[in-house]
């Protein structure tokens, strides 16, 4: 059986996260204070674990779910600390549970040929329309719930929360179209953490989350390319 092999582009993303996070900690934040901050450790470890998760996901490897478990726990904790309640709930409860569901579902779907890459699928036109309608209705509902709870940045929090859930479901069932949503999620999340930082809702380490999701955005574009190739080989 062929093993999942990381390519130079994958190593670029992993190294990029490590280098930029350390440069930010040294040049912008006070590294001597940062190492004694729980938020610095949470955001830094989140960045490393997340890039490993999404790189493996883009390659269609089931190992992504292992790193996903660790990431979702840590990211939910950080979201609670910064008042992003919608993200905290979806990552700490839904996403965490879906890592186990996703692993089992990918085993059920099977792999492509003699490798470890999942057999990717595509949504029908009817499926795309259904997903779009559900997404719009869910965003509106979550927005009013978060507003009532007094959360921060509720518009972006609602958008990211709902799109994340839909994308995770599509990921679980190995649909290519998940990557369009992950690209949107990453853009919205970058904007959310930038706004959080400027409004003073964050902890001072929101820039690390911006760096994290910037590299994740690059990986999502690559994931879309790889999965379209996988879906053609599945047909």
N, C-alpha and C positions, 0 to 999 in steps of 0.2 A: 504494500500500500504506500502511495506517495505521501510524504509528510508536507505540511504547510511550511513554506520557506519564505522568509522575509526578504523583500527586494531592497535595492539601494534607496528607493523612494520611501519605503517604510522606515528604514533606519534614519533617513533625513528627518522625518516627522518626530521620531522618538528623541533623536539627538537635539532637534530644535526646541522641543519642550524643556528638556533638561538645561540646555545652555541659556535660553531666554529667561527661564524662571530664576536661575542663579544670578544672571546679570541684573535682573530687576531687584532681587534681594540685596545685592551688593551695591549697585549704583544708585538706586532710588530709595529703597527701604534701608534701614540700619540692620545689617545682617546680625550684629551682636544682640540686638533686641529681638529680631525676627525668630531666631532659634529658640527663644524662650516663650514664643507666642503659639498658642494652640491653633489659632487661625492660619498662621503661616504653615504649620505642619499639615493641617487639613487640606489647604488649597494646593500645596506643593505635591503631596502624595496623590491627591485627586487628579492633578494634571498628568502625572506619570502613569497612573493606573488607567485613566480614561483613554489616553492615546494608545496604550497597548490593547485595550478593549476594542476600540473602533478600527484600528489597523487590522486586527484579526477578523473583525466582523466584515470589513470590506473584502477580505480574502475568502469569506465564506467558511471560516473555521469555527467549530463549536467551542474552541477554547476561549472565545470572546466572552462567553457567559460567566466563566470563572472570575475574570477581572471585573465584569459587570457587577457581580455581587458586592465586591469590595468597594467599587466606585459609588454605587447607589447609596450605600450606608453612609459613607463619608460626605457625599454631596448633600444628602438630606440633612445631616447635622449642620453643615455650613449654611444651608438655606434657612433653617430654623433660627440660627444665630443672627441672620441678616433680615429676618422678617418676610421672606418670600415663601409664604405658607403654601401656596399652590404647588410650587416646585418641590417643597419639602414633602408634601403628601404623596405626590405622584412618584417621586424617586424612592422615598423611604418605604412605601407600601406597595404600590402597583408595579413599579419597575423591578423592585427587589424580587417580588414573587414571580414576575415574568421571566427572570433569568432561568429559573428552574423549569418553567413551562416551555420556554424557548429551547432549552437544551434537549428536553424530551421530544419536542415537536420536530426539531432538526434531525434527530435520530430516526424518527418515524418517516420523515420525508425522504431521507436517504441522501447519499452523496453522488457526485457526478463521476462516472467511470470508476477508475481504481484509486482515486484520490480521496482527500478529506473534505473537499469543498462541497457545500450543500447544493442540491439541484434547484437553482433559482427559477421562479415563475413570474408571470406578468398578469396584471389585472385586466379584466375585460372593460369595455366602455361603460357597461352598466355598473361594474364594480367601482370605477373611478367616480362616476356620478353619485353613487351611494356614499362613498367615503367623503366626498366634498360636502354633501348636504348634512351629514352627521357632524362634520367638523364645524361648520358654521353655527349650527344649533348648540353644540356643546360649548363653543367659545363664549357665546352669549350667556349661557347658564352659569358657567364657571366665573365669568366676570362679576355677575351680580352676587354670587356667593362670597367671593373674595372681598368684594367691596363691603359687604355686610360684616365680614369678619375683621375689617380694618387692616388688611394686608398692604404692603408697599408695592408700588409700580404695578397695579392690578391689571392694566391693559396688557402689558407684555407678559406678566405672570400667567394670565388666562390663556393667551395665545400659545405661549411656550408649553404650558401644561397640557392643553388639548392636543396640539400637534405632536407632542412627544408621545402621548398615549396612542394616537393613531399610527404613528411611525413604528412604535414598538410592536403593535399588533401585526403590522405588515412585515416587520422583521421576523417575528415569531413564525409566521407562515411562509417566510422566504420569498416575498414579493419584491421585485426590482423597484417598484414605485416608492418604496420606503425612502430611498435616497433623495428624492425630490423634497420629501418632508424633512429629512435630517438636515439638508442644506438650509431650508427655511428655519428650522429650529436653531441651528448654530448662528445664523444671522441675527435672529431675534434675541437669543441669549447673550450674544456679544453686546447688542444695544442695551439690553436690560441691565447688565453689569456696569456698563459705562454710565448709564443714567443713575444707577444706585450709588456709584462712586461720587458723582457730581452732586447728588442730593444729600450725601452724607448718611445714606442708609447702610452702607457697607461697614467693613471692619478695618479698612486700610489695605487689604490684600485682594481687593476685587480685580486689580490689574492682572493678577495671576490667572484668574478665571477668564479674563478677556484673552490672554495669551493662549490658554488651554483651548478655548473654543475657536480661536483663529486657526490653530493647527488642525482641530477637528473638522472645521469647515473645508479645509484643503483636502483632508482625507475623504470627506463625503463626496466631493466631486470625483475623486479617484474611485471611490466605491461604486458610484453610479456607472462609471466606465467598465469596471471589472464585472459587475453583476449583469450588465447587458450582454457581455461576452458569455458569461455563465449561462444565461437564459437561452441564448442562441444555441449553445452546445447541448442544452437539455432537450430542446424541441426535436 
